[in-house]
Amino acid sequence: MAQLAELVGSIASVGYGLAAIGPGIGVGLIFGNGVQAMARQPEAAGLIRSNMFIGFALTEALALIGIVMPFVFGTGS
């Protein structure tokens, strides 16, 4: 029975690792394109920055959901 608990814990860790890939790529794209947009149009930097941080917050919410789900579904027994 202890081996099964260890296996479920390992699978949850791998699941979160895979779930963190998407938000990690998304954050990189958001900030990379935001900096590029601010370099092209410096007069719109304030609007671009605010939209960039809103996108960052939404993307990070996906990572937080990814870390919580193994705990929600992993405690079924």
Rosetta constraint file for C-alpha pairs under 8 A:
AtomPair CA 1 CA 5 HARMONIC 6.59 0.50
AtomPair CA 2 CA 6 HARMONIC 6.30 0.50
AtomPair CA 3 CA 7 HARMONIC 6.15 0.50
AtomPair CA 4 CA 8 HARMONIC 6.18 0.50
AtomPair CA 5 CA 9 HARMONIC 6.18 0.50
AtomPair CA 6 CA 10 HARMONIC 6.16 0.50
AtomPair CA 7 CA 11 HARMONIC 6.16 0.50
AtomPair CA 8 CA 12 HARMONIC 6.17 0.50
AtomPair CA 8 CA 74 HARMONIC 7.30 0.50
AtomPair CA 9 CA 13 HARMONIC 6.30 0.50
AtomPair CA 10 CA 14 HARMONIC 6.30 0.50
AtomPair CA 11 CA 15 HARMONIC 6.05 0.50
AtomPair CA 12 CA 16 HARMONIC 6.25 0.50
AtomPair CA 12 CA 70 HARMONIC 5.37 0.50
AtomPair CA 12 CA 74 HARMONIC 7.54 0.50
AtomPair CA 13 CA 17 HARMONIC 6.23 0.50
AtomPair CA 14 CA 18 HARMONIC 6.25 0.50
AtomPair CA 15 CA 19 HARMONIC 6.09 0.50
AtomPair CA 15 CA 70 HARMONIC 7.61 0.50
AtomPair CA 16 CA 20 HARMONIC 6.08 0.50
AtomPair CA 16 CA 66 HARMONIC 5.88 0.50
AtomPair CA 16 CA 67 HARMONIC 5.71 0.50
AtomPair CA 16 CA 70 HARMONIC 7.48 0.50
AtomPair CA 17 CA 21 HARMONIC 6.84 0.50
AtomPair CA 18 CA 22 HARMONIC 7.79 0.50
AtomPair CA 19 CA 23 HARMONIC 7.62 0.50
AtomPair CA 19 CA 63 HARMONIC 6.79 0.50
AtomPair CA 19 CA 66 HARMONIC 5.59 0.50
AtomPair CA 19 CA 67 HARMONIC 7.88 0.50
AtomPair CA 20 CA 24 HARMONIC 6.06 0.50
AtomPair CA 20 CA 63 HARMONIC 5.74 0.50
AtomPair CA 20 CA 66 HARMONIC 7.11 0.50
AtomPair CA 21 CA 25 HARMONIC 6.25 0.50
AtomPair CA 22 CA 26 HARMONIC 6.10 0.50
AtomPair CA 23 CA 27 HARMONIC 5.99 0.50
AtomPair CA 23 CA 59 HARMONIC 5.59 0.50
AtomPair CA 23 CA 60 HARMONIC 6.33 0.50
AtomPair CA 23 CA 62 HARMONIC 6.57 0.50
AtomPair CA 23 CA 63 HARMONIC 5.90 0.50
AtomPair CA 24 CA 28 HARMONIC 6.38 0.50
AtomPair CA 25 CA 29 HARMONIC 6.25 0.50
AtomPair CA 26 CA 30 HARMONIC 6.10 0.50
AtomPair CA 26 CA 59 HARMONIC 6.61 0.50
AtomPair CA 27 CA 31 HARMONIC 6.21 0.50
AtomPair CA 27 CA 56 HARMONIC 6.08 0.50
AtomPair CA 27 CA 59 HARMONIC 6.76 0.50
AtomPair CA 27 CA 60 HARMONIC 7.86 0.50
AtomPair CA 28 CA 32 HARMONIC 5.84 0.50
AtomPair CA 29 CA 33 HARMONIC 5.88 0.50
AtomPair CA 30 CA 34 HARMONIC 5.91 0.50
AtomPair CA 30 CA 52 HARMONIC 6.33 0.50
AtomPair CA 30 CA 55 HARMONIC 7.02 0.50
AtomPair CA 30 CA 56 HARMONIC 6.92 0.50
AtomPair CA 31 CA 35 HARMONIC 6.06 0.50
AtomPair CA 31 CA 52 HARMONIC 6.82 0.50
AtomPair CA 32 CA 36 HARMONIC 6.31 0.50
AtomPair CA 33 CA 37 HARMONIC 6.01 0.50
AtomPair CA 34 CA 38 HARMONIC 6.18 0.50
AtomPair CA 34 CA 48 HARMONIC 6.51 0.50
AtomPair CA 34 CA 49 HARMONIC 7.03 0.50
AtomPair CA 34 CA 52 HARMONIC 6.25 0.50
AtomPair CA 35 CA 39 HARMONIC 6.16 0.50
AtomPair CA 36 CA 40 HARMONIC 6.35 0.50
AtomPair CA 37 CA 41 HARMONIC 6.12 0.50
AtomPair CA 37 CA 42 HARMONIC 7.99 0.50
AtomPair CA 37 CA 45 HARMONIC 7.96 0.50
AtomPair CA 37 CA 48 HARMONIC 7.38 0.50
AtomPair CA 38 CA 42 HARMONIC 5.02 0.50
AtomPair CA 38 CA 43 HARMONIC 7.92 0.50
AtomPair CA 38 CA 44 HARMONIC 6.83 0.50
AtomPair CA 38 CA 45 HARMONIC 5.13 0.50
AtomPair CA 38 CA 48 HARMONIC 6.87 0.50
AtomPair CA 41 CA 45 HARMONIC 6.93 0.50
AtomPair CA 44 CA 48 HARMONIC 6.15 0.50
AtomPair CA 45 CA 49 HARMONIC 5.86 0.50
AtomPair CA 46 CA 50 HARMONIC 6.25 0.50
AtomPair CA 47 CA 51 HARMONIC 6.23 0.50
AtomPair CA 48 CA 52 HARMONIC 5.94 0.50
AtomPair CA 49 CA 53 HARMONIC 6.27 0.50
AtomPair CA 50 CA 54 HARMONIC 6.34 0.50
AtomPair CA 51 CA 55 HARMONIC 6.21 0.50
AtomPair CA 52 CA 56 HARMONIC 6.14 0.50
AtomPair CA 53 CA 57 HARMONIC 6.12 0.50
AtomPair CA 54 CA 58 HARMONIC 6.34 0.50
AtomPair CA 55 CA 59 HARMONIC 6.10 0.50
AtomPair CA 56 CA 60 HARMONIC 6.07 0.50
AtomPair CA 57 CA 61 HARMONIC 6.20 0.50
AtomPair CA 58 CA 62 HARMONIC 6.85 0.50
AtomPair CA 59 CA 63 HARMONIC 6.97 0.50
AtomPair CA 60 CA 64 HARMONIC 6.35 0.50
AtomPair CA 61 CA 65 HARMONIC 6.17 0.50
AtomPair CA 62 CA 66 HARMONIC 6.14 0.50
AtomPair CA 63 CA 67 HARMONIC 6.39 0.50
AtomPair CA 64 CA 68 HARMONIC 6.33 0.50
AtomPair CA 65 CA 69 HARMONIC 6.13 0.50
AtomPair CA 66 CA 70 HARMONIC 7.51 0.50
AtomPair CA 67 CA 71 HARMONIC 7.72 0.50
AtomPair CA 68 CA 72 HARMONIC 6.37 0.50
AtomPair CA 69 CA 73 HARMONIC 6.08 0.50
AtomPair CA 69 CA 74 HARMONIC 7.95 0.50
AtomPair CA 70 CA 74 HARMONIC 5.27 0.50
AtomPair CA 71 CA 75 HARMONIC 6.28 0.50
